[in-house]
C-alpha cells in the first residue's frame, strides 16, 4: 500500500523554471516576428519591382513606392543590387537587423534575398 501514496507531477520549482523559459522564448519570438514579417514584405516588393521596370532607376522607384505602402524601413531602393544576367534582370538585397534584448545581450539577424532563379544573393556592401 505504500506505493499507492506516492505523488507524481511537477514541483513548484520546476513549474517556475518552466514558466520562465516559456516567457523568455515568447519575448524573443515577439521581437523577431516583426523583422521576419518585414523581410517577407521586402521579398515580395523586389519581385514586384523587378517586373515594374526595365532600368535600375525604375526598379528602385517601384521598390520605394512599395516600401512606403508596406511600411518597409530597413532598406530602400538605393540599397538594392540590380544586375543583368543572361538578359534577365536580377534584384537582390542583404541587410542586418540587431535586436536588443537586455543589458549587453542582443540578437543579430542577417537577412538576404534575390529574385534569381538559383537563389543567389547579393553581397552586402561594406
Secondary structure by P-SEA (a helix, b strand, c coil): cccccccccccaaaaaaaaaaaaaaaaaaaaaaaaaaaaaaaaaaaaaaaaccccaaaaaaaaaaaaaaacccccccccbbbbbcccbbbbbccbbbbbbccccbbbbbbbbbccccccccccccc
